[in-house]
Amino acid sequence: MAELILPKGLKKEYGGLFVQNGYRASIEFDAILPGDLLTSRSRPSFYFVNGRGRDQIFGWHFSMVDRSSWGGWGIDGKDYSPRNFDRIAPTLVIPILEYYRHSLALHNLQEGLCKVI
């Protein structure tokens, strides 16, 4: 099997993908949109935003290392801090989801149940 060629901004570490500096930036709660992919600054996790309300965002979270650890996720605006999350560059969203291709999010993207804007 050929080695996966990663786009600039991604590196493979500990069996998962990590987003390099310059391809992630803090984001205010009101600027987060469905299709955004966030990453935690304190733990190796991704957060795919599937939807939002005025005061809440929700979607799926998954570990950068354990590809099988998918789950639902939501956070209220009052509990959100831009110091805890970074938004990943939009050009890296699909490559990251493709890398974790056995995930629920990619399946839902392929089935048209959600979309990246």
Buried (B, 14 or more C-beta within 10 A) or exposed (E): EEEEEBEEBBEEEEEBBBBEEEBBEEBEBEEBBBBBBBBBEEEBBBBBBBEBEEEBBBBBBBBBBEBEEBEEBBBEBEEBEBEBBBBBBEEBBBBBBEBBEEBBBBBBBEEEEBEBE
